[in-house]
Amino acid sequence: MNTTIVSLVSMGTMGALFAFGLAVASKKFAIETDPKVDEIEEVLPGVNCGACGFAGCRSFAEGVASGEAPVNGCPVGGARVAKLVAEIIGVESDGPKRRVAQVLCKGGLAEAKQRGTYDGPQDCRIANATQGGDKVCSYGCLGYGSCVEACQFDAMYMDENGLPVVIEDNCTACGKCVEACPRDIIMLVNEEQGVHIRCRSLLTGRFVRPACSVGCIACQRCVKVCPTGAIYMENNLAHINYDKCTNCRECVAVCPMNTIVWQEGKPLIEKAVAN
Amino acid sequence: MRRVKSFFGGIYPDDSKKSTAEAPIEILAAPPTLVVPLLQHAGAEATPVVAKGDEVLKGQLLGQANGAVSAPVHSPVSGTVVAIEPRAHACGSSVTSIVIENNGEDKWVEKNSHHDPVQLDAATIRQRIADAGIVGMGGGGFPTALKLNPPNNIVIDYLIINGCECEPYLTADHRLMVEYSEEIILGAKLMAKASGARKIIIAVEDNKPDALEALRRHAGAIEVISLPTKYPEGGEKQLIQAVTGREVPSGGLPFQAGAIVQNVATAWAVTKAVRDGEPSISRVVTVTGKTIKEPKNFLVPLGTPIEYLVEAAGGFNGTVGKVVVGGPMMGGAQFDLSAPVCKTVSGVLAFIEEESITPPVLPCIKCARCVDVCPANLLPLRLEAYGMNKMWDEAQRYGALDCIECGCCSYICPSKRPLLQYIRLAKREIVAKQKKPS
């Protein structure tokens, strides 16, 4: 009985002393932090994914508070978070340029010619290292879904035609699929862009035609018709300069191979274009 | 006689060489059209020096070496250049090739021959080897002149001439050793002079007694040794270990063990180049397999389409499952038989369908047979797991870069797992990561 009382009293006294000490220390040695950092961290998604380029949400918040990071720098949070962060900082956000992955090849099982069968491991990089897969075209999609496997946001799937499809609502532009593709056919593009040249073949039309029914044959029609000069030809392949493209779709109408596609639902863009 | 050591691991596959081991080399006339790829070697593609419509002579330069690691390419026939365009290549992708229409005249360019080439000095021999476009003809395709020119302060103790031909089915080197042993010996002497090697050793597997005998007849002071028949006895690092007892350090090159290894076919080509002044425009190719009607060894002009070779061997006999260029262990299956023979192609093998089935992959049972056979002393099962799970750093720590891609692990695996494919993937990723500055 006596022991119980003694221990209760002594432990209680020690507890009270330590609590007092800690309370004093926390006031006396407190580090001044920008209250904005905490506020910003509060509105961020908080998964520490690192897609912004900072070590985590906290360091991104510090970056925004000190002016190193843009208010719309969180690709996962999107427009909603950018708006909240902008309010905390007290600036106007022009909305983030949200980017999504675009697959720049249209040659699926129906379009691209097969030259044999590949029965090794179903991995694009292994197929690419083993005689370059089973399609004649050595630039296009191999079709074994390494990009889909790499996607951590359920934003990609392989369609029945053996091509990867991006679910743009889920895409966070993390770039994992871009890294996974051995053929470099996935690109991150601003979400608003709806016109894409879905071919990466650097061969001339004579060699593209027998290999694929939707490959770029470098006919130059799109270059001639583009009113803003956004399309240019390089190494027998049409390229699009997204900074100049206004989604006018003139090129889509003239492309004889249907290589250039228009994604339904994208807006017309007004851009200040030099020429 | 020297007690021959061996290397760790290795496998003993059925060598399947019977059908062509006794077949003399047949000289095959050039086809009407030849496709000469500008990439027949390790390194950068050669730069074409001819244009469409040009008349070319046999042995004329078509493409010059582009950079330090590269090799020139010469015309195998006299004729007209009809196109310079991407064409199918045995490596699987398209390579810029020079298409030549043979005019059948067989007219040579002026040959720069030498009656007593052993008198030439080392630099001249190396220059002539480089100008002739000679590359490792065993399959590696590394420019020979570069290999014969080790860094200044290194002394080469051994020049090992590799006549192992440890890949099953292939008999091209075997027949070359039997029929052209004199040229091989001279080539060995020239390469020893060019590299300053103190001692020449010719190594042949003991399943080729007639080749050993033919070489010994001309060898003189050169040592010709017989090695046990085991795959991959002809692997560069394995051969050095078996012959000299020295080990090439991890990540190192053969000269660090004081040795240079050259294939017998390369030695033959060196003699042709330095003595006769003929560039590397032909080679011996074995055409064999169950579906080839008359398996044969051919001496063919480089640039001959594979289908032409098959035709010359009597064509296919029944349904073909798979055509492999190179040996069955390390060669690549072909999609397109219009691909031409190039400097590194030692065989064309046609398999029946039953031999071509890829068996279903079963789970790893950790039996460690792959560890027992790996000649590079690696743990293939761990490396495969790391490759599958994209753990490149771990794969590098476990020595993935020391893998010689011999395929012993995949051959022996009772679960038929694609071990080599994943190790190769890991190697590529590690090399790509090292190149990327970050």
Contacts between the chains, C-beta under 8 A, distances in Angstrom:
chain1	res1	chain2	res2	distance
A	115	B	335	4.1
A	115	B	336	6.3
A	116	B	333	7.9
A	116	B	335	4.2
A	119	B	358	4.2
A	120	B	358	7.1
A	120	B	418	6.1
A	120	B	421	5.8
A	121	B	361	8.0
A	121	B	418	4.9
A	121	B	421	5.3
A	121	B	422	7.0
A	123	B	425	7.2
A	125	B	425	5.5
A	125	B	428	7.2
A	125	B	429	7.7
A	126	B	418	7.7
A	126	B	421	4.9
A	126	B	422	7.2
A	126	B	424	7.5
A	126	B	425	5.3
A	129	B	421	7.7
A	129	B	424	5.9
A	129	B	425	6.6
A	129	B	428	6.2
A	130	B	92	7.5
A	130	B	332	7.4
A	130	B	421	6.9
A	131	B	91	7.2
A	131	B	92	3.0
A	131	B	93	7.9
A	131	B	332	5.3
A	131	B	333	6.5
A	131	B	334	7.7
A	131	B	335	6.6
A	132	B	92	4.2
A	132	B	93	4.8
A	134	B	335	7.2
A	138	B	93	4.5
A	138	B	94	6.0
A	203	B	86	6.5
A	203	B	94	7.8
A	207	B	85	7.6
A	207	B	86	6.2
A	207	B	94	7.6
